[in-house]
């Protein structure tokens, strides 16, 4: 199995800003032919990506086919779900804006995306908007054969649409909570939905009545998950539902519901937090390929994604998961999608195909996608679709017929379905009967570019240009029944096959000449395609160039950058022994000048000929170079092999740092210079007086500790200091031999300073004092000490800050000595003290997940020991005032590190309830909490 995370698959704050923040991706779905995936994100956009560059490094390097195929921008709220139709003909999307949108391929929609520098290699148009939901649309699903489309949302409703006419057929409103997941029975007999009312409901597709309701495994499931995405096995035998629990809500599971009996006796156990999504591979697998296809010889493969940032893959013939990928993302998993790649071995009527890999795509709210690519040997026994279809006939269900004349089947001889024709304004007026009524669809003014010898643009008023579901079937942009005598518009293009990304043009095709044939002074420049050999140059004379566009010689002027004409060269990294210069002071002189100041004398970094750091999430590199010969110091920002900008500094560079937001350089004369990623000094140069012994950066935070022990922490984004400068001297005064080993900074500006005495410190601005985060002392007796786990296999980057802090502190100082005789309460006291210290530390360092983990460990220890006073004090601290209302009580905050305190209290009380000593206390407070919640 191979795992990859393409950094270029992302949704950003701004398409023009290369440094824009990576936004959450809520949904991913792979096209039935595997050539492309669609993603929906927090930026209210749908992005379509080619899969070949994801799976093939050579294709990624050559950018053929292009990585980004299309960006769709019709939604006005975050896109929570995207789903391709089984035919691959249409794409359905659901959004925070309460609308379901159906998208169709449009070869004439290629070109530059409005308001950005992005270019659509292939075009998709909004075919129809499906209004009806009264709140966020959280999930959609196509029925087998695309007969129906189901959508669910936070309005607690399930809407059923015709998969061909796209008219609304039925509204199911029996759920009593947010509906966050929907899936279809592969047989076509049932529909399943999952809701925050802690139930899975099964609906009959024959009359849309309720077949069954499953509640048992969801009685204690939390309501805090984004989604409850469930999936139906390809053999029709089971539903795997997310966000289920065992043991009164303390064990997180996926519940497997059996068909017909609708009971859940099977649980998939192992995830450490709530499961957001379950996704079956759409193919059935055979336990023994030599045996006939029967119920006993069939198994399925299902993937689970959870809030613990991990993905697990299960095969129903085994009680254990095939793989568990832990902490592959920084935040929870939002969606999963499978694809099976085939190789055609024999092209004939009896086509012989062999599968050549199985791919699982996962999307996370951290704004990334991950791709798991399995080899054929890892998942054996996959059965072709023909075997699967034959097996499903045993259920004896006959689906309702599709509307006459409609089909998702491709035209004979074409590799993909043909997109439907769009109606003319006259068609819509004649067939809908609502051309003059507000209820007949959206009335918008639309600029239509028409081909003519006069090259002019006509302003036409078009009703239902993006048809609404309130219009009739023949007036909504859907191809009507065969044999109908509807007039065809002159604007209608000839049917075309759905193109594979490998077939996408890498030069501007002739059809793009439409951009230059219209009578508007408009062009669609595409930098990556604008080469001397491209047809765009051959037709350049067709465009009316204004005086502002071109210089007198008629040549296009390329935008310049400072140092952009210089090719990147490599400098040998070596120490500079003598670095005095006309612009600087010799080290001896520096030491004499600074040695008289009070405070510690921390060692400064060695002066090197070259320093470099990579910008996280990109291929960009920030470099600093100190010349031995002429004393010149320059900093360079490099993208790939090309210099983007450079600058010169009056003093040698000691340290450089870069984040996705800024770059910083500390120099020998005690200055710190901050740049944007375009090379602009958007802050004044900091004059600290003495060189930086340590400089660290994290997102918007920049930390500097000078040679004399002055510590500074700035919020570069807000151009302000997190707190006034302070001295690190209090950390080193206990012994002359103590020194600072390392330093780092949190995004909230909190420093983390490790000293040689085995103590990690931070500064608390609210208390105006240094505080201990952790120390080696706890390893003497704490049951939850993690210090010895610091070298576990490459997990340091994925662990929380406190795990890293404790991992950097060595284990017990007396590890080689025999065990000492300790007092009776030694371990209990040190464990509680350690956890209380960890709670304060994680709150200061703003680490929500580790705070919750420490809180639950602390609650369990208190419960195990039966310390009622500590338990009651903790309960009151989390519960707060009984009649608390926001704005009325300033002394109590309802959240801690962004987590609601009363939600945390529920988890704490469930732990206390299992204690023999604290059961009564927990039950009383659970009743109080329920009454308070109902009053709210």
N, C-alpha and C positions, 0 to 999 in steps of 0.2 A: 504494500500500500504506500502510495506517495501522497504527501500533503503539501499544498502550496497556498500562499495568500498573496494574490496579485495586488500590489500597493496602488496600482493605477485604477482599480475598480473602486470608485468612491463617489459620494455625493458631497458637494461643498457648499459653503455659505454663499460664495459668489463665483460665477464661472470665469470672471476676468481676473480674480485675485489668486495668484498661484500659492499664496500663503494662507488661504482661507481654511477655516476649521473643518475637519472631517466630521460630517453629520451622520446620525444614525441611519442604518439601512434596516427597514422593517420587513422586507419581503424579497425573495429571490425565486425565480422559476425558470427552468430550462425549456427551450423550445422542443417540441417532439422530435425534430430532426437533429437536435444536439448542436446546431451550428451557432446558437446565440442564447444568451440569458437575458432576462429582464429583471431590473431591480427597482424597488420603490423606496423613497427615503424621506427624511425630515425636511428636505428642501422643496417638497411639493412637486417633485419631478419623477418621471419614469425614465430610466436610462437602459438602453439596449446595448449589450456588449457581445463581441465575438468571442467564442470559446476557444478557438484554435490558439490564440496567443497565450491563453491561460494554461493550456495543457502542453504546448509546444514551445520550448525556449527559443528555438530558431525563428519561429513565426513572431514571437514577442519582440525579438531583437530587430527583425526586418520591418515590423509593423504591417505585414501583409498576411492576412487581411487586416484592415484597421482595427484597433482595439475597441474604440467607441464607435458604434454604428448610428445611434440616434438618441436624441434627448427630446422627451415629450413634456410639454409644459402647460397643459390645459387645466390641471387641477389647481385649486387655490388653497389647499391644505396639505399636510403631510400625507404621502401615499402609503397606506398601511398594508396593501396586498396587491400583487400582480399575478395573473394566471393566464397562460396560453390555453386556447381551445385545443382539444385533442387532435383536431385536424391541422393545427398550426395556422389556421386562416386568420383568426382574430386574437386579440389580446384584451383581457378584461382587467380593470383596475378599480380599486376602492380606496376612498380617501376620507380624511378628516372633514372634508367639505360636504359630506353627506351624499356624494354622487358616486354612482358606478359608471365608468366610462368604457366604451367598447372602441378599440382602435383597429384600423384596417391599413394594409399596405397601400401606399400611394407613391408610385415612382416619380411623380412630379413635385414631391415635397422635399427633395433633397436641397441642401444648401446651408447657409450660415444660420445658426440659431439666433433669433432676435434678442438683442441685449447682451450678447456674450461673444466670446471668440471661438465658440465651439462650432463644428461643422457636422451636419447630418449626412453621413455617407449613404444611408438609405432613408426613405421617407415613410412616415406613418401618420395617418390623419385620424382625427376623432370621428368615428363613424356614427356613434349615437351616445347620448348621455341618458342615463337611466335614473331619474330622480324618484324618490319615494321614501327613502330613509329620513328620519328626523334627527339623526345624530351620526357620529363617526361610523363609517363602514369598515369593519374589522377583518372580514374574510369573504371570499367568493370562491365558488367551485363550479366547474362544468360537469354535467352529467355524462355518463357513457354515451358515445356517439354525438356529444354536444346537443342532446335533445333538450336539455334545460340548463339554465344558469341560476344558481342559488346565491343570494347575498345575505349577510347578517351584519348586525351593528349594535351600537350602544343604546339604540332605542328599543332594545329587547325584541325586535321583530326579525322574522325570516321572510324574505321576499323571493318568489319563484318567477323567473322570466322564461319566455320561450327562447330556446337557443338558436332559432332561425329568424323569426320575425322580431325578436327582442321586445315583445310586448309583455307587460306584467300579467301573470296568470293568477297568482294567489298570494295572500299575505297570511302568514302563520304567526300568531301573537300570544301563544300560551306560555312563553318563558316569562319569568318574573324578575329577571336580572339581565345585565349586559350579555349579549350573545357574542362569543369571541372565537368560534370555530365552526366549520361546516365541512362535511364530506359526503360523497355519494357511494352507495352500494355499487360495486362493479357490475352486478347483475342488472341494475336499474330499478329494482323493486322498492328500495328504501332510501331515505335521506336521513343523516344524523347531524345533530347540532349540539353544541356544548356551551353552557352559559355560566355566569357568575351566580345564578340561583342554585349552584352546586348540583346540576343534573345534566345528563345526556338524554336527549329526546330522539326517538326514532319515529319517522313519519312515513306513511305509505304513499307511494307516488301515484297510485291508482285513483285515490280520492282525497289525498293530502290530509287524512285524519291521523291521529296519534296512535302509533302501534304500541309503543312501550316508553317507559321513563326509567332511567337507571340513576340512582342517587347514592347507593351505599358507599362506594369508594371515594365519594366527593364530599361527604358530610363535614369534614374538617379541613377541606382544601382552602388555602388562603385566596382572597379576592384581589390580591395586589398584582397579579401577573398581567402583562400586556395582552397576551393571547391565551386561548385554550384550544390550540389547533390539534384536531384529531384526524385519524386516517383509517381507511377501510382496507383490509388485506385484499390482495388481487384475486384470491380464491373465494372471496365473499364470506369467509367463515368467521372473521373476527373484526372488531373495531378496537384500535388502541387509542385510548383517550389520555390526554395530558392532564397535569395538575390534579392528580389524585394522591391520597395519603393512606397510610396505615398507622396503627398504634396511636389513635387519637390525634392524628395530625403531625406526629413527630417524625415519621418516616415518609419521605417523598417517593412516589412511585408513578408509573404509567399503568393504567388499568386496562386489561384486555377483556373486552366484552364479547361473549359468544352469541352468534346469530341464533335467532328463534327463541332460545331460552332467555336471552337478554340478561344474563347474569355475569358477574365479574368474579371469577374464582382464581384468575391468574394475575400476578403482579410482576412488573419489571422493576426490580429494586437495585439501587446502587448510587443514584444521584444524590448529592448532598444539599440540593435546593430544589425549588419547584421546577417542574418540567413544563416548558412553554409550548413545545411542538413535537408531534409524532408524525413520521412520514414513512409509509411503506414503499418499497421498491415496487413499481407497477407490474413486475413479472413474477410468476410463480416459479418455485424451485423444486426440483425432484430430489428426494432423498437418495434414490437409486436410479441412475439413468437407464439401467437395463430393464427395470420393471415397468409395467404399464402405468398410465396416469390414473391414480385413484386417490381417494381422500387420505388414506394411510401413507401414501408415498409423496404427499405434497407438503411443502413448508414455504415460509415467506421470510423476507428480510425487512426489518423495520429499524429506522434511525430515530433517536431521541435527542432533542436539544433542550438544555436546561439553564436556569439562572446561575448555576455554579460554574458557568463558562465552559462546560464540557459537552462533548457529543459522544453518544454510545451507539453501536450498531449491533443488533440482535438477530439471530436466526432462530425461528420458532422450534427447530429440532434440538436446540441446546438450551440448557438452563442458565448458561453464562453468556455474557456479551462477547461478540467476536472481537471488537475493539472498544476501548474507552480512550478518547482523546481528551485529556484534562487540561484545562486552562489554556486552550488554544486561542481564546479571545480574551480581551480585557473586560468585556461586559457580557450580558446574557445573550443566549442564542434566540433569534426571533423567527427564523424560518429555515426549512430544509427542502431540497428538491433533488430527485434522482434522474439519471440518464444512463441508458445502456447503449454502448457503441457496437454496431454490427459490421461484419465484413461479408459481402456477397461472394460466396464461393462458386455459385452456378446460377447464371441468369437464364431462367427458363420459366415455363409455366409453373413448375414445381421448384420454386426458388429455394436454394440451399444457402442458409446464412449461418455464420458462426459469430458469436459475440467476442469482442476484442477489448473488453474493459468495462468497468462499471464505475460511474462517477457520482459522487454526492456533493452537492453545493450547500453551503451553510452561510446564513447571513446573521450578523450580530449588530447590536445597538452601539457597538464601538465604532461603527462606520466601515467595517471591513467584511469581506467574504472569505471563506476558506473552502478549499476544494480537496476532497479525498478521492484519490484515483486508485481503484482496486485492480489487481491483476486477475486474469481468469482463474488462476490456480487457487486464489484466496476465497472465491465464492463459486463453488462448482454446482452444476446441476440446473442452470437456468433453462427454462422451457420457452420455446417460441410462442408468439402471440396466437398462432393458429391452434396450438394445443390448449392454451388458456381459454380461448373462445369456445372450443369444443367442450371443455370441462364445465364452463359456466352454464351450458345448455341443460345440465342435469337439474337445475333449479326449476325449469319449466316455466319461466316467466316470459311473457310476451309484452314488450313495451308498447306504449301508445304510438300510433303512426305519426310521422312528421307531417307538417303542413304540405299540401300538394304543391309540387313545383320547386320546393326549396331543397338544397343539398349543401353539405360541407365537403362532398367528395370532389376531388380535382377532376378537371376535364381530361379525357383520354389523351394521352400523349404528353401531358404536362406533368412535370415532376411534383408540383405543389398546387394547392387549390388556387383558383382564380378569384381575385377580389371582386366584390360586387360593384355594379355601376352606381354612380351617384346620380340622383334625379336632378332635372333642371328646375328652375323656379316655376316654369309652366306645369311640369308634372306635379309638383307639390300643390300648386293651386288647384289643379283639376281633380286630383285624387283625394286630397285631404278635406277640401271644403272649408278650410279654416284660414284662407289666405288673408282675410281682412279681420280676423279675430285674434285677440291676445292669447286665447287659449290654444291656438293652433301650433304652438311651438315658439321658439325664441325668434324675435324679429331683430335682425342685426344688419348693419351696413357693411358691405364687404367689397374690397377692391379686387376686381377680377382682371387679370392680364389676358387680353385676347390677341390672337395672331391676326394681323392685318397689314396691308401695305402701308397704311397711314401710321402704324405703330403708335396707337393711342390707347389710353386706359379709360375704360368706362366705369363709372360708379353705379353699381346695381344694388337694389334692395332685395335680399334673399331671405325668405322665410324658412326657418328650420335648417340653416346651413350646417349647424351641428344638431341633428334632429333630436327631439325629445321623445320620450316614450309615450307621451300623450297623443302623438300624431299616429295616423294609420300606418299599417305595415308597408304599403306601397309608396309612402311618402317620407320614409325615414332613411333613405339611403341604402335599403336592402334590395337586392335583386329580386324582382317580382316573379310570380309563377310563370313557367314556360308557356308560351302561346299568347301572352298578354300583348295588347297593341298599344303600349305606352310609347309616345315619341321619344327618341333619343336626342340628347343635347349635342350640339356641335362640340362642346367642351369635353364630352366623354372620350376617354382614351381607350385604346384597344386593350383587351384583356392581356395580362402579362403574368408569367409564372413567378412564384415566390422565389427571389434570388438567394442563393447561398452566399455567405460572406466571401468565400473564395471567388465568387463570380462578381463581387462588387467592383466597380471601376476604380482603378487607382489613378487614372487620368480622367480629366473632366469629360464625360460623355457628350455626344452631340446633343442629346436631349437637354443638356444644361444651357444650350444657346437661348432657351426661352428667357433666361435672365437678361440677355442683351437685346432681345427682339422687341421687348415692350417699350412703349414710348416714355417710360420714366427714366430719369438719370440715376439709375440704380445698378449696382453690380454686386456679385457675390464672390469676393476674393477668398481664395482658399490657399493659404501659404504653403501647406504641405504638398499641394498638387500643382502649384504654380511654377513649373519647371520649364526651361526653354523648349523641351520636346513636347510639351502638352498642348492640346488643341486650344487651350485658353489663350495662349500667345498668338496662335494663328488667327484668332477672332478678335484680338485686342482692339483692332481698328473699328469694330462695330460700336464700341461704347463711346458716348459723348464725354470726353475728358474735359473737366473744367480747368481753369488756370491754376487752381489750388492743388490739383491732383498731381501734375507732372511739371518738372523743370523745363527750361527752354529746349534742351536737347532731346526731350521726349522720353528719357529713360526714367524708370521708376527708382526713387531714392529709398534705400533700405534704412530703417531706424538704427541709430548708432547706440552703443553702450561704451562706457569708460573702460578701455582695455579689451573690448570685444574682438579686436582683430588679432589678438595674441593667442597663439596655440599653447595649450597647457604643456609645461615641461616639468621634469622631475628633478628635485633637489635632494642630494644625499644628506641624510639627517646625521649631524654630528655635533658634539659639544663645542661651544665657542669659549676658549680658555681666556682670551684677552678681549674684552668687549668695551673697553673705554673708547670714546670717540669725541669728535668735536661737539657733537650734539648731546652727549651723555657724560656721566661722571664715572670714573673708574670705581670698581667695586670697593677697593680699599677706601677711597674717599667717601663713598656712599656710607660704608659701615661707620666711619668716623662721624659723619654728619648726623646719622640717625641713631648711633649707639647711645647718645646722651639722653634720649627720650625715655620716659618711664614706660614700663610695660614689658611683656615678654618679647624675646627676640626670636621669632619663628623663622625657620629656614625658607628661603624663596626658591622657586623652581630653577633648575639648571637652564642656562641660556643655550638654546639650540638653533641650528641653522634653519630648521623647518618645523612648523607645528601644523596640525590639521585636525579637523573634526567633521564628522558627517552629520547632516541634518536629518533627524528622525522622520521616517515616512517618505523619503525622497532619495534621489541619487546625487543631490547637491552636496558640495564639499566647501568648507570655509578653511582657508589656509593663511598662515602667517610665515613670512620669510625674513630672516636676519642675515645680511650679507657680511661675510668676514672681510672682504676687500675694501669696499667703499663705505661701509657702515649704514647703507640704506636698509630701511625696514619697510616692507610692503605687506598688505593684506589683500587676499584675492578670493572672490566668490566664483566657484566653478560649477557648471552644470554639464555633466557628461565629460567631454574633452574641451569644451568651449569656455573661455573666461567670460563671465557675465559683467563683472566690474572689478576694479582694483582701487587701492588708495595707498598713500604713503604716510608714515608716522615719524615723528621726530625722535623717538626713543625705541630701543629694541623691545620686541614683543616677548613677554614671559609666559602668557597663558592666553588661550582663545577658547571660546565656547559659542555654541549656536543651538538654537531651538527653532521650531517651525515659525516662531514669531520674530526673532531678532538674532543678531550676531554681536559678540562683545570681545574686546581685546584689552588685556591688562599689560601695561608697559613698565619698563624698568624705572622710569621717573615717577612712578606712583600714580599714573593716570589710568583711567578706564574709558574707552571709547565704545559707544553703542551704535550699531548700524541697523537699518531695515534690510530686507533681502534684496532691495534694489540698490543698496549702497548709499542710501541717504542717512546722514547723521541727524536723526530726529530727536536727539536729546543732547544737551551740552556735555562736553568731556568732563568726567568726574576727576577732580584733583584731590587725591587721598593723602598725599604727602610722603607715603612710604609704599614700596612695591607690594603687590598682592602675593601672599603666601599660598592662599587658596582662592580659587574662583570657580563657582558652580552655577549652572542654570537649569531651570525646569519650567517648561512652558513659558509663562509670563514673568517668572521670578528669577532674579539675578542676585547671587550672594558673593561677597568678597570679604576675606579676612586678611588684613594687612600684616606686614612683618612685625609691627609693634602690637598686634593683637586687637586692633579695632575691627569690629564686625559690622557690615552694612548689608541690608536686604532691601531690594527695590522691586516695585511692581512696574516693569517696563511698559506694559500695556497702558496703565493709567498714569505713567510718568510721575510716580510718587514713591515714597519710602513706606515700607510696611510698619516700621517703628524707628525711633531715633537710633543713631549709632551707639554701640555699646562695646565694652571690653570683654575679652575672653579670659582676662587675668584671674577672676574668681575660680575658673575651672582648673587652673594650674598651680595655685598657691599652696595646695596641700603638700606638694613635694617639688623640689627643684628638678627632679629627674622626670617629672611628667611632661608630656608634650601632646600636641594634637596629631592624631594618626590620619584622620580623614575628615572631610566635611561635605555635606550635601544640603540641598534646600528643597522644601516642598512647594507645590504650586501656590499655597496660601502664604508663602514667605517664611514659614517656620524653619529655622536652621536645625540641622542634625549634626552634632559634633561628637566624634569618637576620640576619646583620649586613651593614652597608653596604660592608664590604670584600670581599664576594663569597664569604663562607664560611658554611656552615651547620653549627651545632654541636648536640651533645646531651650529656647527662650520663650516665655509666656508673656506676651504684651499686656494681658489683662492683670497679671500679678506683678509685672515689672521685675521679674527675677528669672535666673536660670533654674531649670528643673531637670530632674533625672528622668530619662525615658526608660532606661533599663541598665542593669549592671550585673557583673559576674556573681555578685553575692547571691542572687536568686538561684543560681545553679547548685548551691549547697543543699537545697532541700525542696525546691518547688517541683510539684508533680507535672507542671505544664511547661517546663523550660525547653526552649527549642534551639538552644545554642549549638548543640552537637550536630544539627541538621544542616549546617551552613554549606556543606560541600555536596549536597544532593544534586543529582544529575541535571545540570544546566537549568535549574529552576529559579535561580536568583532573580532573573528578569521578570518572571511572572508572579513572584511572591509579593505580599503586601509589604509596606514599609517597616512594620514592626517585626515581621519575620526576618527581613533583611538586617535590621538593627541587631536583633538577638543572634542571628547567624554570624554576624561579624565579631561578636564578643566570644572569646574562647570559652571552653567549658570550665568545669570546676578547677580552681587553682591547685587542688590537692588530688588530682585524678590518679596519680601514681602511688599515693599513700593508702594504707588500710582505712576502712570506714571508721569514722569517729563515733563515739557514743553520744547520741543526741537526746535532748529532753523529749518527753512523751508527745507534746503538741508541736514539735519542731516542723514536721512536714506540712501539717495543716496550716500553721501560722504563716510559713513562708509561701505556700501556695496561694492563700488568700491575699497576702500582701503583694505578691507578684501580680496577680490578676487585677487587683485594685490599681496598682501602678500602671498596668497595661491599659486599663480603661481610661485613665487620665491621659496617657500618652497618645492613644489612638484618637481621642477627642481633640487634643492639641494639634496633631498632625493631619487631621481631617481624613481619616481612613474609615469610612462607614462599615465596610464589610468586616474588617478586623475588630472594630468596636463591637459589632453585634456578636461576633464569634467569642470575644472575651467576655461579654455580658452573659451569654448562655453558659459558658464554662464556669463563670463565677456563680451563677444561679444554681447550677448542678452541684458545685462543691458545697454551697450553703445548704442546699436541700439534703445532700448526703450526710452532712454533719448535724443537721437539724437545728441550725442557729436561727431561732425565730426572730430575735431582735434585729439581726442584720437583714433578714428577709423582709420584715415589715418596713424597715427604713428604705430599702431598695424599692419596694412596691409604691410607697408614698412619693418617693422622688420621681418615679416614672409616671404615676397617675396624675399628680399635680392637684390643683384645687378642684373640688367636686363640681363647682358651677363655673368652671373656666370658660370664658369666651374670648376670642381674639381681640386684643386691644384693651381689655379690662384689667388684666393682671400683668404687670411688667416684670415682676420678680421671678416668674416661671415661664420658660419657653416650652412650647409643645413639641419641639423637635430637638434632637441631638445629632450632630454631624449629618443633618439632612434627613434623618430617620424619625418618623412619628414615635414619640415616647410611648403612647398608649398601644400602638401596634407591637412595639417591643415588649410591653407589659404582658400582652396575650401569650407570647412565647415563654416568658419567664413564669407566668402562672401555670402554664401547662407542665412545666418542669416541677414546680413546687407541688402540684397536685399529685404527683407520683411519690412524694415523700411521706413516710408514715407520720412524721411530726408536723408537717406543714400542710397536709391535705385540707383541713378545715379552714385554715387561713386563706389558702388559694381559692377554694370554692366560694367563700364569702366575697372575696374581691372580684372573682369572675362574675358573680351576680351584680355587683355594683357597676362593673365595667359594661355589662350588657344593658343595664337600665340607663346608664349615662349615654351609651351609643344610641339607644332607641329614642331618648329625649332629644338628642341632636338631630 
